[in-house]
Amino acid sequence: MMRAERVEGHGQAPATVGESPVWRATEQALYWVDIPARKIVRLQVETAVRSEWILPEKVACITFGRDGKVLAGCESGLFAVTLPEVDVDAGADAAGKSVHAPVNALVRKLAAPVFAAPDMRFNDGRCDRQGRFWAGTIVQDMAAAVPAGALYRFDERGVLSAPIVEALIVQNGLAWSPDGSTMYLSDSHPLRRLVWAFDYDIDEGQPHNRRVFADLHRHGGRPDGAAIDVDGCYWICANDAGLVLRFTPDGTLDRQIEVPAIKPAMCAFGGRELDTLFVTSIRPGVGATEHDGHLFAVRPGVQGCAEAEYAGAL
């Protein structure tokens, strides 16, 4: 079994909840978020320079617009985010990695749903192949197991849809097949642990024919964030199992990668050839190890699909 390795140095502070890795090819950099810390993080992989931006509220998922701005799913809604240039050098960490002092991001609210319950926020989100942004909501107290979460579409006109998939507890696992005709969605809650596949109407941006694609009760862990490779295989982080699992388009489990952190959260392909799988992780409140909450990478021998950018104006 292949094993992912730490990317940051041992002196790098871990994330509490590392999520939503996005590869930015124009910068040769990986972006991700730390949800409770309200941070967007960037690592320029080849130079090992790390930068951070602070948002006014929890940020859970991000994608880039074609103008270089960020579209973010946060606590109270969807925001356009401008990341100012980071030019204050704070030196290096204990492993010699360059670190810059955090700066405040500039945000503007674009849209907000009518949340179905108190204490909700956005969670996992990404664009379909046509550049529509999809994101789901959750009740932040996961232990309460409230099925009030829903999946929304934010189209290129800047219109937020009504709930399209409802009764989710912990929405996760969004991904689209290389041709965009299949949409994947998971529910990470211990009571669910399912990944669904949908036929996806590319022209209308509408999923239908929902069916179970993978049941992680059979494989271990909880299905968290996901990525797609060029062969149409679905890579899903098995949270609580320290694994990333690859399922073929027919739902067969054919690959497993070990992650030193027990709670891998989301994966994304990056690197110059899109042949590196990056994995973010969560640091548990009890029993955390030196690896939990850090970023990992592995070359699994396949290429990933480039993620689409948001097609509208930000």
C-alpha positions in Angstrom: 0.0 0.0 0.0 1.3 3.5 -0.9 1.8 6.0 1.8 1.4 9.8 1.7 4.2 11.9 3.2 4.2 15.2 5.1 4.7 18.3 2.9 5.3 20.9 5.6 8.3 20.9 8.0 7.8 19.6 11.5 7.9 23.1 12.8 4.8 24.1 10.8 1.7 24.7 12.9 -1.0 22.2 12.1 -4.5 23.1 11.0 -7.5 22.4 13.3 -9.7 21.5 10.3 -7.7 21.5 7.0 -10.1 21.4 4.1 -10.8 22.3 0.4 -7.3 22.0 -1.2 -7.3 23.7 -4.6 -4.3 23.6 -7.0 -3.6 27.0 -8.7 -1.5 26.1 -11.8 -0.7 29.7 -12.7 1.1 30.0 -9.4 2.3 26.4 -8.9 0.7 26.7 -5.5 -1.8 24.8 -3.4 -4.5 26.7 -1.5 -6.6 25.3 1.3 -8.6 26.4 4.4 -8.5 26.0 8.1 -12.2 26.3 9.0 -12.3 27.3 12.6 -9.1 29.4 12.3 -10.9 31.5 9.5 -7.8 31.1 7.3 -7.1 30.6 3.6 -3.5 29.2 3.3 -1.3 29.1 0.3 1.9 26.9 -0.2 4.1 27.6 -3.2 5.2 24.1 -3.4 8.5 24.4 -5.2 9.8 27.3 -3.1 8.1 26.2 0.2 6.8 29.7 0.8 3.6 29.7 2.9 1.1 32.6 3.1 -2.1 33.0 5.1 -5.1 35.3 4.9 -7.7 35.8 7.7 -11.4 36.0 7.0 -14.1 37.6 9.3 -15.9 34.2 9.7 -15.3 30.5 9.3 -14.4 29.6 5.7 -15.1 26.0 4.6 -14.6 25.8 0.8 -13.1 27.8 -1.9 -12.7 28.0 -5.7 -11.1 30.6 -7.9 -12.8 32.9 -10.3 -11.4 33.6 -13.7 -10.3 37.1 -12.5 -8.1 35.6 -9.7 -10.6 36.3 -6.9 -11.8 33.5 -4.6 -15.4 32.4 -4.2 -15.8 31.0 -0.7 -18.5 29.2 1.2 -18.5 30.5 4.8 -20.7 30.6 7.9 -23.3 33.1 6.7 -23.2 32.7 3.0 -21.1 32.8 -0.2 -18.4 35.5 -0.5 -16.2 37.1 -3.1 -12.7 37.2 -1.5 -9.7 39.3 -2.6 -6.4 38.1 -1.2 -4.0 41.1 -0.9 -0.4 40.6 -1.8 1.6 39.3 1.1 4.9 41.2 1.4 5.8 41.1 5.2 8.3 38.3 5.7 8.1 36.8 9.1 11.2 34.6 8.6 11.2 30.9 8.6 9.8 28.1 10.7 11.8 25.4 12.6 12.3 23.4 9.4 13.5 26.4 7.3 10.2 26.9 5.4 9.5 30.5 4.6 6.4 31.9 6.4 4.7 35.2 6.0 2.6 37.0 8.6 -1.1 36.6 8.0 -3.0 39.4 6.4 -6.7 40.2 6.3 -8.7 39.2 3.2 -11.2 41.6 1.7 -14.7 40.0 1.5 -18.0 40.9 -0.1 -21.1 38.8 0.5 -22.7 37.5 -2.7 -25.6 35.3 -1.6 -27.0 33.4 1.4 -29.5 30.6 1.8 -32.3 30.4 4.3 -30.7 28.0 6.7 -33.1 25.3 7.8 -31.8 25.2 11.4 -29.8 27.3 13.8 -26.0 27.2 13.9 -25.4 26.2 10.3 -22.6 27.0 7.8 -21.4 25.9 4.4 -19.1 22.9 4.2 -17.8 21.2 1.0 -17.9 22.9 -2.3 -16.5 23.0 -5.8 -17.3 23.9 -9.4 -18.9 21.6 -12.0 -17.1 21.3 -15.4 -19.1 24.3 -16.7 -18.0 26.6 -13.9 -21.1 26.6 -11.7 -20.2 26.5 -8.0 -21.9 23.9 -5.8 -21.8 23.9 -2.0 -23.6 22.2 0.8 -24.6 23.2 4.3 -24.4 21.5 7.7 -25.4 22.0 11.3 -22.1 22.7 13.0 -22.8 20.4 16.0 -22.2 17.2 14.1 -23.0 15.1 17.2 -26.6 16.3 17.1 -27.1 14.5 13.8 -29.6 17.0 12.4 -30.5 16.2 8.8 -31.0 19.9 7.9 -28.1 20.2 5.4 -28.8 20.9 1.7 -26.8 21.2 -1.5 -27.0 24.5 -3.5 -25.9 25.6 -7.0 -24.5 29.1 -7.5 -24.6 29.7 -11.3 -22.6 32.0 -13.6 -25.2 34.7 -13.3 -24.7 34.9 -9.5 -28.0 33.2 -8.7 -28.2 30.9 -5.7 -30.6 28.0 -6.2 -33.2 26.6 -3.8 -32.0 23.4 -2.1 -31.4 20.8 -4.8 -30.5 17.8 -2.5 -31.9 18.0 1.0 -31.9 16.0 4.3 -28.1 15.8 4.5 -26.3 15.6 7.9 -22.7 16.3 6.9 -22.5 17.1 3.2 -19.2 16.3 1.5 -17.5 14.5 -1.4 -18.5 16.7 -4.3 -16.9 15.8 -7.6 -17.7 15.4 -11.3 -16.6 12.8 -13.8 -14.1 14.0 -16.5 -16.9 14.6 -19.0 -19.1 16.2 -16.4 -22.0 13.7 -16.9 -21.8 12.1 -13.4 -21.9 14.0 -10.1 -20.7 12.6 -6.8 -21.8 13.6 -3.3 -21.2 12.1 0.1 -22.6 12.3 3.6 -19.8 12.0 6.2 -21.9 11.5 9.3 -21.3 8.1 11.1 -25.0 7.4 10.6 -24.7 7.7 6.8 -21.2 7.0 5.5 -22.4 6.9 1.9 -21.3 8.2 -1.4 -24.0 8.8 -4.1 -23.7 9.1 -7.8 -26.1 11.2 -9.9 -26.6 11.5 -13.6 -25.8 15.1 -14.3 -27.6 17.3 -16.9 -24.7 19.4 -18.2 -26.8 22.0 -19.9 -29.3 22.6 -17.0 -26.8 21.9 -14.2 -29.2 19.5 -12.6 -28.5 16.1 -11.0 -31.0 13.2 -11.2 -31.2 9.4 -10.8 -29.5 9.3 -7.4 -28.0 5.9 -6.4 -25.5 4.6 -3.8 -22.0 4.5 -5.3 -20.0 3.5 -2.3 -21.0 2.4 1.2 -18.1 3.0 3.6 -19.6 0.8 6.2 -18.0 -1.9 4.1 -14.6 -0.3 3.8 -14.0 1.7 7.0 -13.9 5.4 7.7 -16.3 8.2 6.8 -16.4 9.6 3.2 -15.1 13.2 3.4 -13.6 15.3 0.5 -12.9 13.9 -2.9 -11.1 14.3 -6.3 -11.3 12.7 -9.7 -8.5 11.4 -11.9 -8.4 11.3 -15.8 -9.6 7.7 -15.8 -12.8 8.8 -14.1 -11.9 7.2 -10.8 -13.2 8.8 -7.6 -10.7 9.4 -4.8 -12.3 9.8 -1.4 -10.7 10.6 2.0 -11.7 8.0 4.6 -11.9 10.1 7.7 -11.2 8.2 10.9 -9.4 5.5 9.0 -6.2 7.3 7.9 -6.8 6.3 4.2 -7.6 7.7 0.8 -9.7 5.2 -1.2 -10.0 5.1 -5.0 -13.2 3.7 -6.6 -13.5 3.0 -10.3 -16.5 4.4 -12.2 -18.4 1.2 -11.6 -17.9 1.5 -7.8 -15.2 -1.0 -7.3 -12.5 -0.2 -4.6 -9.2 -0.8 -6.3 -6.6 1.4 -4.5 -5.8 2.5 -1.0 -3.2 5.1 0.2 -2.2 5.4 3.8 -2.1 8.8 5.4 -0.2 9.3 8.7 -3.1 11.4 10.0 -6.1 9.5 11.3 -8.5 12.2 9.8 -7.7 12.9 6.2 -10.2 15.5 5.1 -10.0 16.3 1.4 -7.7 15.5 -1.5 -6.8 17.4 -4.7 -4.5 16.7 -7.7 -1.7 19.2 -8.3 1.8 19.6 -9.4 3.1 20.5 -12.9 1.7 17.4 -14.4 -1.3 17.1 -12.1 0.2 13.8 -10.9 0.6 14.6 -7.2 -2.3 14.0 -4.8 -2.4 16.5 -1.9 -4.3 15.6 1.2 -5.4 17.9 4.0 -6.3 16.7 7.5 -8.1 17.4 10.7 -6.4 17.5 14.2 -8.6 15.7 16.7 -9.2 17.3 20.0 -8.0 14.2 22.0 -5.1 11.9 21.2 -3.6 14.0 18.3 -0.3 12.9 16.9 2.5 15.0 15.4 1.1 14.5 12.0 -2.6 15.3 12.5 -3.7 18.6 10.9 -0.9 18.7 8.4 -0.7 18.5 4.6 0.4 15.4 2.8 1.3 14.4 -0.7 1.8 11.3 -2.8 2.4 10.4 -6.4 -0.1 7.7 -7.1 0.9 7.0 -10.7 -2.1 8.7 -12.3 -3.0 12.2 -13.4 -5.9 14.2 -12.0 -8.4 16.4 -13.8 -7.9 20.1 -13.6 -10.6 21.7 -11.4 -12.9 24.2 -13.2 -13.0 27.8 -12.1 -16.1 29.7 -11.4 -17.6 31.0 -14.7 -19.2 34.1 -13.4 -18.0 37.5 -12.4 -16.7 38.1 -8.8 
